[in-house]
Amino acid sequence: MLYVEYLRVRNVLKVVGIVLLAAFAIALIVRPFAHLDTFSMLNAVDLLHGSKLQSQRTLADGSTERDYVDRATGGSVRVVDRGYFGGTVTTRIPRTSHADAATRARGKVATSSEGSSISIGITDHPSSDSGDAPFVKATTHREGRFDVMSVTTDGPTDLSIFFAISTFLGLIVATILGAAFVAQSDGHLEFTFMRPLSRDRSALETILVDLAGLVVTQIACVTIAVATFALYYFPNLRMTGESWSVFAAALLASFAWYGLLLAASASLRRGYGAVCGPAWPAALLLPGLAALLLLQSGPMHVMGIVLNGLTRLDPLVYAQFKSEGASVVTSAETAIPWLAGLTIVYIAAAVLQWRRVEA
């Protein structure tokens, strides 16, 4: 049983490896056609519609510095472009200029880009914020009659982003591996039970092989994601305590989902598709349906309370963290104990069912 499961996991990992390498190859082919520099990415000069290139020079470190000036308003933009290694855009907009009148009416100065955006208030004291792109940072302050915003694109990138990305692939592979006991039951169950091992040990060995496969899957996904990122931007990676929490939550989310499907199919001889097929839509739609029914009254509200309780058993609920709204958990740290508990409960339930399977 152990060797059969090892072969099954190895075959799954081969497919995962092919898919990841294909994705990296596509990114590698596209890279020469992607024009990426600080100027084109941030479009900062658009803040000053009348700006003209005043000067351009090459700095000692090889970066290019461009100065743009709007003579009508006195505003200016300085772009320091380090190419692959990012850069800095410093925008000085007069508070009396017409160029930012509409923006300042909202109390904000905004910079938009392809895939990243920054919108932060200008105050008398320095402040900072970041855009959608993990390596983009902005600081703002006032200098006399100017609103000054400096945007850098060479900031550190937290590895938690890549760990979060790996969760999705981990859940997909967990769905495939969740058929472990069904695979044993379909065709060679008698041979499995002839081995001089207890069913519990045989089941736990199988589960450990599958969990190891999930760990390898998510580490491989993170590796390829970082390598792909490095094709386009300098990988100034940062590992923090939060990064480790997200990594643990990402692994446990796939473990808990695997345990759920394993428990749901442990007593089946075949027909695993009848379990994994409805599992995804049910797990994804359950929280929304529960929230909708909770807004109703009477029996529908009672049903909403029941479904809301069931969402606590849904591993996918804990794979998304929101600081606001109806999310069950608000951070990776709070998701970890829930996911660990669900993993233990579901795997224990699967082993107990496997005990009662008859050859």
N, C-alpha and C positions, 0 to 999 in steps of 0.2 A: 504493500500500500504506500509506503514511504517513497520507494523508488518510482512508482507510477506517478505519484504526485510531483516528484522532483522533475520528471520528464515533462509533465504538463506545464509546470511553472516555467521551465526552461524554454519551452516552445512559445509561451506567451511573452516572455521577456525578449525573445528573438524578434517577434513582431513589433513590440514596443520600440526596440532598438532601431529597427528599419524605419518606422514612422518618424522617430526623433531625428535620425540622420537625414531622412528625406526633407524634413522641415528645415534643418540647418543648411542643407544643400541649396534649397530654394532661396533662403535668406542670403547665402553666399553669392548666388547668381545675380540676385537683384541688387546687391550692394553697389556695384560700380555705377548703376544708374540712379542711385539716391544721392542727391546733392545736399549735403548736410553741413551747415556752418551756423555760427551764432546769428549772423545777419538774416539769413533766409528763414531760420527757424522761429525767431522771435518777431520779425516784422516790426521792430520797435519804431522805425522811422515813420510808420503810418500814424503814429500819435501826432506828428507834426506834418500836416499835409503839404505845407509849402517848403519843406526842408530840402536843401541841396547839399551835395557832397562838397565839403570845403577843403578837406585835406585827407591824405592817406599816406601812411608810412609803415615800414617794417620795424618792429621792435627787436631788441637784442636777443630775445628768446625765440625769434622766428615768427611770432604772432603778428597779425595785421591790425593796425589801428586806423579806424575811419572816423572822421568828425563830420557831422551833418548839422547845418544851421538853418533855422527859419528866420530870415532877416525881418520879416514882417512883425513877428511877435518877440523875437529875441530868444526863442527856445533852441535847444540843441540836443543832439544825441551823439554819444561816443560809443563806438562798437570796437571792442578788442576781441578779435577772432583768433582762437587757437586751434581751429579746425577740429580734428578728432578729439582733442583734449578740452573742448568746450570754449567758453569765453564769457565776456561780461558786456552788458549793455547798460549804459548810464544815461537816463533821460532827464533833462532839466526843462520843465515847462513853467513859464510864467503864470502865476495865478490870475493874472489879468488878461491872459491871451484868450482869443476866441477858439483856439484849437481844442482846448479841453474844457470849455465852459459847460457843455452838456454832461461831461464825465464828472467834473467837480461838483455839479449840482447834485449828484448822487453821493458825493463825499468820497469818490474813489478815483484812482487812476488805474487803468487796465491795460494789460498787454496780452495779446492773443497769439497763439502759434498753432502749428499743425500738431495736435496731440497734447498741447499743454496750454494752460491759461493761468493768469495771475490777476487777481482783483482784490486789492487791499486798500484800506483807507490811508489817507495822508494826514498825519498829525504833526504837532510841533515836536514830538519826541520820536526818536528812531523806532521803527517797528519792522517786523519781518514776517514772511509767510512763504509758502511754497505752492507751486502749481500742481497740475495733474501729473506732469513728468516728475519722477522721483528725484532727479538730479537738479531740478530748477529751484532756485531760491531767490527771493526778492527782499530788499531792504528799502525803506522809505524814510525820508525826513524832509525838513524844510530848511532852505538856505535863503534867508532874506525874502525876496518876492518870488522865489522859485520853489516849485514842488519837485523834489529829486527822488527818482526811483532807480535803484541799481539791481539788475537781474543777472545772476550768474548761472551758467549751465554746466559747471564743472563740480557741482557739489557731490557729496557722497550718496550712494544708492544703497538703501537698506536691503539686505538679503531676504527680508521677510516677504518682499514682493514676489520673488521667485519661488519661495516656499508656498505662498498662497496659490500661485499658478499651478504648481505641481499637484495641488489637491484634486483638481478636476481629472487629471490623468490617473491619479491614484484611485479615485472612485470608479472610473471605467474599468480598470484592471481588477479592482475588488469585485465588481459585478461579474466578471468572467470567472475569477477564482472561487466565487461563492458557491459554485457547483461542485465543490470537492467531494462531498459525500454522495451526491447524485452520480458522479463519475465512477465512484467505487461500487455503487449499488447496481449500476447498469452493466451486467455481463459477467463480472468476476467476483461477486460478493462472497460466494462459497469459498473461493481460494483465499480471499482476504481473511475470513474468519478461521481458516485452518492454521494460520500462523500462530506460533506459541507466544502470543502477546495478548495482553488485555486489550479490550476494545478502547478503554480510556486512553491508554498509552498510544495505541495506533492512531486514534483520532487526534490527540494532541500533537503527535509528530507531524501529521498531515497539516494541521493548522499552523504550526511553527514554520513549515516550509512555505506556506502561502503568505504568511506575514513577512517572512524574509523577502519574498518576491515583491511585496508591496513596498518595502523599504528601498530595495534596489531600484524599483520603478521610479519612485519620487526623487531619489538622489540623482538618477540619470536625467530626469526631466529638469531638475534644477541646474545640472551641469550644462545641458544643451541650451537652456534658456539664458544662462550667463554668457555662454560662448556666442550665442546669437546677438545678445545685447552688445558684446564687445566688438562685434563687427561694425557697429554704428557709432558707439560712444565709448569713451574710455571707462573701463569698469572700476570706478572708484568705490569699491564695495565696503559696506560697513556691517558688522555683526554686533547686535546689541542684545540685551536681555529680552526685549520684545521679539527680536528675531528668533531666538530659541523657543519662545512660547508659541509663535506662529508655526514653526517647524514641528513642534510636538503636536499641536492641534491639527495640523495638516495630516500627519501620520495617523493620529488617532481617529480622525474623521473617516479615513479609508478603512482602518481596522474595524470601527464600529459598523460601518456599512457592510463590510465583508461578513461580520458576525451576524448581522440581521438577516442577510440573504442565506447564510449557512444554516441558521436556526430555522428559517422558513422552509428550507428544502431538505433538511437532514433526513426526513423519513420518506422521501420520494425515491422511486426507482428510476424514473425518467420524467421528462416534461418540465425541466428547469425553466424553460422559457415562460411557462405560465406563472412563475414566481418573479423572475427578474423583469419581465415585460411590464407588468403593471406597477412594479415597485418604484421606478423613477417618477412617472407622472403622479402617483399617489403621494410620494414623499414631498414632491415639489408643490403640489396643489393643496395639500392638507393645511398648512399654516394660513394661506389666504382664505380658504373656505371657512376655517374656524373663526378668523377675524370677521368675515362677512356675517356669519350666523350670530356672532356675539352682539352685533348691532341690531338684531331683530328682537322680537318679544315672544313670550309664550314658549311653546315647545321648541321652536327654532332656536331660541336663546339657550335652552337647556342642551340641545344638541351641539350648539357652539361651545358650551362649557366642556362637554365630553370630548369633542374633537380637539379643543385647545389643550386638554390634558394629554391626549394622544400625541400631540406634537412634541411633547417632552421625550417621547420614545423615538423620534425621528432624527437620525444622525445628521441628515443634511441641514437641519435647522441650526445646528451648532457649527456648521462649516461657513457661516456668514456672520460677520460681526458688525453691528451698527451701534453707534452711540445714541441714536434717537430712534423713535418709532416703536414698532411692536416686536422687535427682535428679542428672542429668548435670552441671548447673551450679548454683551456689549464689548467683549474683548477675548483674545485668545486665552488669557489667563483664566477667565471664568468658564470658558468652553472646555478646557482640559479635563477637569474632574468629571464633568457630565459625559464626555466622550469616553473617558477611561472606564467609568462605571457601566455605560452601555456596552462597551466591548466585552467586559468580563461577563455581564449578564447574558448577552446573546451567545457568546461562545460556550458558556456553561449550559445554556439551554440546548444548543446544538449537540453537545457531547451527550447529554442525558437522552436526547432523542435517538442518537446513534446507538446507544446501549440497547434500545428496545427493537432495533431493526432485526428482522428475521431473515435468514438466508433462504 
